[in-house]
């Protein structure tokens, strides 16, 4: 596998879609944590990963969003992080991807910015999650769906305690470029990503394409880091015949225009999430494969 860091600001790259929608379509109960699905039905996860690989995703993302100890404790699996991460890595590595990206979601613990104990508790949760993946087989780590600049700070600090591998940090934003539910801007988040040594600045966003492109352009002014955009697909609707504000990515074909437009705006890494399936990944690959990132 080539060093992913050598491709920063060069090749357009697509990450595999979040697997939940495809797993639910296969009969998995909605809301089941991915880590539980890995345990009770690894064949389903393997098949979804195979489809993403076949769609052409250059970067396969591990189904380990809830790998922090705080999240695992809800399923009484807090002592299984190493086993679960090893199993998830094996499922992804079996497909021989160009790059393996280990995903770590938010702890969902409260963060009090004025409390050193609160910050350290969250930081250590992220550090332990990184350690669970060991020293081999991971090209980069993705801190995904972070909800505040404090969360970004804790995640990056925790990671840099234990690894020098590339870090993707991604926050959830609204169509105005503010962190969802907070009075914090994407510029503030990018400042923290720069300060605490993230390597890629990312967002997850559900909004019309024009608004997303405008947020990407703001990010290019706020940071020199490569930019990752996760397009949040609200629902797949075969009866819909054109994009709407509440469901702009109603079919895989919408990813063609999105991929080209976001490349022009300055994004390098692209991913479909939410209700997206492998067909969305394939469309993003078709729109960008073999092209260079534009900054």
C-alpha positions as CSV (number, residue, x, y, z in Angstrom):
1,X,0.0,0.0,0.0
2,X,1.4,3.4,-0.9
3,X,1.9,6.0,1.8
4,X,-1.4,8.0,1.8
5,X,0.5,11.1,3.0
6,X,2.5,11.1,-0.3
7,X,-0.8,11.6,-2.1
8,X,-2.0,14.7,-0.1
9,X,-2.9,17.6,-2.5
10,X,-2.4,15.3,-5.4
11,X,-4.8,12.5,-6.3
12,X,-8.6,12.7,-5.8
13,X,-9.5,9.8,-3.5
14,X,-12.9,8.3,-2.5
15,X,-13.6,6.7,0.8
16,X,-16.0,3.8,1.1
17,X,-19.5,4.7,2.2
18,X,-20.8,4.2,5.7
19,X,-22.2,0.7,5.7
20,X,-25.3,1.1,7.9
21,X,-27.8,1.6,5.1
22,X,-26.6,-1.4,3.2
23,X,-26.6,-3.6,6.3
24,X,-30.2,-2.4,7.2
25,X,-31.3,-3.4,3.7
26,X,-29.9,-6.8,4.4
27,X,-32.1,-7.2,7.4
28,X,-29.9,-5.9,10.2
29,X,-32.1,-4.1,12.8
30,X,-31.7,-0.4,12.5
31,X,-29.8,1.2,15.2
32,X,-27.6,-1.9,15.9
33,X,-24.1,-0.7,16.7
34,X,-21.6,-1.6,14.0
35,X,-19.4,-3.3,16.5
36,X,-22.2,-5.7,17.4
37,X,-22.9,-6.4,13.7
38,X,-19.2,-7.3,13.3
39,X,-19.6,-9.9,16.1
40,X,-23.0,-11.4,15.2
41,X,-22.9,-11.2,11.4
42,X,-19.4,-10.6,10.1
43,X,-20.4,-12.1,6.7
44,X,-22.8,-9.3,6.1
45,X,-20.1,-6.7,6.9
46,X,-17.7,-8.5,4.7
47,X,-20.1,-8.5,1.8
48,X,-20.8,-4.8,2.1
49,X,-17.1,-4.1,2.2
50,X,-16.6,-6.2,-0.9
51,X,-19.2,-4.1,-2.7
52,X,-17.5,-0.9,-1.7
53,X,-14.2,-2.3,-3.0
54,X,-15.8,-3.4,-6.3
55,X,-17.2,0.1,-6.6
56,X,-13.6,1.4,-6.8
57,X,-13.1,3.1,-3.4
58,X,-9.4,3.7,-3.1
59,X,-9.8,4.0,0.7
60,X,-11.7,1.4,2.7
61,X,-12.9,2.6,6.1
62,X,-13.2,0.2,9.0
63,X,-16.7,-0.2,10.6
64,X,-15.4,0.9,14.0
65,X,-17.3,4.1,14.6
66,X,-18.1,3.2,18.2
67,X,-14.7,1.8,19.2
68,X,-14.1,4.1,22.2
69,X,-14.4,2.6,25.6
70,X,-17.3,4.9,26.5
71,X,-19.3,3.7,23.5
72,X,-18.5,0.0,23.9
73,X,-19.6,0.1,27.6
74,X,-23.2,0.6,26.4
75,X,-23.0,-2.9,24.9
76,X,-20.9,-4.3,27.8
77,X,-18.0,-4.7,25.4
78,X,-15.6,-2.2,26.9
79,X,-12.8,-4.8,27.2
80,X,-13.2,-6.0,23.5
81,X,-11.7,-3.0,21.7
82,X,-8.6,-4.8,20.5
83,X,-10.5,-7.9,19.4
84,X,-13.1,-5.8,17.5
85,X,-10.5,-3.6,15.8
86,X,-8.5,-6.6,14.7
87,X,-11.6,-8.2,13.3
88,X,-12.6,-5.1,11.5
89,X,-9.1,-4.6,10.0
90,X,-9.1,-8.1,8.8
91,X,-12.4,-7.6,7.0
92,X,-11.1,-4.5,5.2
93,X,-7.6,-5.8,4.5
94,X,-9.0,-8.9,2.8
95,X,-10.1,-6.7,-0.1
96,X,-6.5,-5.4,-0.6
97,X,-7.4,-1.7,-0.8
98,X,-5.0,1.0,-1.8
99,X,-5.5,2.5,1.7
100,X,-7.0,1.4,5.0
101,X,-8.5,4.1,7.2
102,X,-9.4,3.2,10.8
103,X,-12.6,5.1,11.9
104,X,-13.1,6.3,15.4
105,X,-16.4,8.2,16.3
106,X,-17.0,10.6,19.2
107,X,-17.0,9.3,22.7
108,X,-20.4,11.1,23.3
109,X,-19.1,11.9,26.8
110,X,-19.9,15.5,27.9
111,X,-17.0,17.9,27.5
112,X,-16.5,20.8,29.9
113,X,-13.9,23.1,28.3
114,X,-13.2,24.6,31.7
115,X,-12.6,21.3,33.4
116,X,-9.1,19.7,33.0
117,X,-10.5,16.4,34.2
118,X,-13.2,16.4,31.5
119,X,-10.8,17.2,28.8
120,X,-8.3,14.5,29.9
121,X,-11.0,11.9,30.2
122,X,-12.0,12.5,26.6
123,X,-8.4,12.7,25.4
124,X,-7.5,9.4,27.0
125,X,-10.6,7.7,25.4
126,X,-9.3,8.7,22.0
127,X,-5.7,7.6,22.8
128,X,-6.9,4.2,24.0
129,X,-9.0,3.8,20.8
130,X,-5.9,4.4,18.7
131,X,-3.9,1.9,20.7
132,X,-6.5,-0.7,20.1
133,X,-5.6,-0.8,16.4
134,X,-2.0,-1.7,17.1
135,X,1.0,-0.7,15.0
136,X,0.4,-2.3,11.6
137,X,-2.2,-2.3,8.8
138,X,-3.6,1.3,9.2
139,X,-2.7,4.1,6.8
140,X,-4.6,6.8,8.6
141,X,-7.1,7.4,11.4
142,X,-10.4,9.1,10.8
143,X,-12.0,10.9,13.8
144,X,-15.5,11.1,12.4
145,X,-18.7,13.0,13.3
146,X,-17.0,15.2,15.9
147,X,-19.5,17.6,17.3
148,X,-17.5,20.6,18.7
149,X,-14.1,22.2,18.5
150,X,-13.4,20.9,22.0
151,X,-14.1,17.4,20.7
152,X,-11.6,18.0,17.8
153,X,-9.0,19.2,20.3
154,X,-9.4,16.1,22.6
155,X,-9.3,13.7,19.7
156,X,-6.2,15.1,18.1
157,X,-4.4,15.5,21.4
158,X,-5.2,11.9,22.3
159,X,-4.0,10.6,18.9
160,X,-0.7,12.6,19.0
161,X,0.0,11.0,22.4
162,X,0.3,7.6,20.7
163,X,0.8,7.8,16.9
164,X,2.4,9.9,14.2
165,X,0.3,8.4,11.5
166,X,-2.0,10.7,9.4
167,X,-5.1,12.0,11.1
168,X,-8.4,12.9,9.4
169,X,-10.6,15.0,11.6
170,X,-14.2,15.5,10.5
171,X,-17.0,17.6,12.1
172,X,-20.7,17.7,11.4
173,X,-21.8,21.0,10.0
174,X,-25.0,22.6,8.7
175,X,-25.6,24.3,5.4
176,X,-24.3,27.6,6.8
177,X,-20.9,26.0,7.7
178,X,-21.5,26.0,11.4
179,X,-21.0,23.0,13.6
180,X,-24.4,21.5,14.0
181,X,-26.3,22.8,17.0
182,X,-23.4,25.0,18.1
183,X,-22.3,28.6,17.6
184,X,-18.9,27.5,16.2
185,X,-17.9,28.0,12.6
186,X,-16.0,25.7,10.3
187,X,-13.2,28.3,10.4
188,X,-12.8,27.8,14.2
189,X,-12.8,24.0,13.7
190,X,-10.1,24.3,11.0
191,X,-8.0,26.4,13.3
192,X,-8.1,23.7,16.0
193,X,-7.3,21.0,13.4
194,X,-4.2,23.0,12.3
195,X,-3.1,23.7,15.9
196,X,-3.4,20.1,17.1
197,X,-1.8,18.5,14.1
198,X,-4.6,16.9,12.1
199,X,-3.5,16.1,8.5
200,X,-6.8,16.3,6.8
201,X,-9.7,18.7,7.6
202,X,-13.2,17.2,7.0
203,X,-16.9,17.8,7.3
204,X,-20.1,15.8,7.1
205,X,-22.9,17.9,5.6
206,X,-26.4,17.5,4.4
207,X,-27.2,20.5,2.2
208,X,-27.7,21.5,-1.4
209,X,-24.6,21.2,-3.6
210,X,-24.2,25.0,-4.0
211,X,-24.0,25.5,-0.2
212,X,-21.6,22.6,0.2
213,X,-19.3,24.1,-2.4
214,X,-19.4,27.4,-0.7
215,X,-18.4,25.8,2.6
216,X,-15.5,24.0,0.9
217,X,-14.3,27.3,-0.5
218,X,-14.3,28.8,3.0
219,X,-12.3,25.8,4.2
220,X,-9.7,26.4,1.5
221,X,-9.2,29.9,2.9
222,X,-9.2,28.7,6.5
223,X,-6.6,25.9,6.2
224,X,-3.9,24.6,4.0
225,X,-4.8,21.0,4.9
226,X,-6.3,18.6,2.4
227,X,-10.1,18.7,2.6
228,X,-12.5,15.8,2.9
229,X,-16.2,16.1,2.3
230,X,-18.7,13.5,3.5
231,X,-22.0,14.0,1.6
232,X,-24.9,13.0,3.9
233,X,-27.5,11.3,1.8
234,X,-30.9,11.8,3.4
235,X,-32.8,9.1,1.5
236,X,-32.7,7.2,-1.8
237,X,-35.9,8.0,-3.7
238,X,-36.4,6.5,-7.2
239,X,-39.6,8.6,-7.6
240,X,-37.7,11.9,-7.3
241,X,-36.5,13.4,-10.6
242,X,-34.5,16.4,-9.5
243,X,-32.6,17.6,-6.4
244,X,-34.5,19.3,-3.6
245,X,-33.2,21.3,-0.6
246,X,-34.2,18.5,1.8
247,X,-32.9,15.6,-0.4
248,X,-30.3,16.8,-2.9
249,X,-28.6,13.4,-3.4
250,X,-31.7,11.3,-4.1
251,X,-29.9,8.9,-6.5
252,X,-26.3,7.8,-7.2
253,X,-26.2,9.9,-10.4
254,X,-26.2,13.0,-8.3
255,X,-22.7,12.1,-7.1
256,X,-21.3,12.7,-10.6
257,X,-22.0,16.4,-10.5
258,X,-21.1,16.6,-6.8
259,X,-17.7,15.0,-7.3
260,X,-16.7,17.3,-10.1
261,X,-18.1,20.4,-8.4
262,X,-16.4,19.7,-5.1
263,X,-13.1,19.0,-6.8
264,X,-13.3,22.4,-8.4
265,X,-14.1,23.9,-5.1
266,X,-11.0,22.5,-3.5
267,X,-11.9,19.1,-1.9
268,X,-9.6,16.1,-2.3
269,X,-11.2,13.3,-0.3
270,X,-14.9,12.4,-1.0
271,X,-17.3,10.1,0.7
272,X,-21.0,9.3,0.7
273,X,-22.6,8.6,4.1
274,X,-26.1,8.3,5.6
275,X,-28.4,6.4,3.3
276,X,-25.7,6.0,0.6
277,X,-24.7,2.6,-0.7
278,X,-21.9,1.3,-2.9
279,X,-23.5,2.7,-6.1
280,X,-22.9,6.2,-4.6
281,X,-19.3,5.3,-4.0
282,X,-19.0,4.1,-7.6
283,X,-20.4,7.3,-9.0
284,X,-17.9,9.4,-7.0
285,X,-15.1,7.3,-8.3
286,X,-16.4,7.6,-11.9
287,X,-16.4,11.4,-11.5
288,X,-12.9,11.8,-10.0
289,X,-10.8,8.7,-10.7
290,X,-7.5,9.6,-12.3
291,X,-7.8,13.3,-11.7
292,X,-5.7,15.6,-9.6
293,X,-6.9,17.6,-6.6
294,X,-7.3,21.4,-7.3
295,X,-6.2,24.0,-4.7
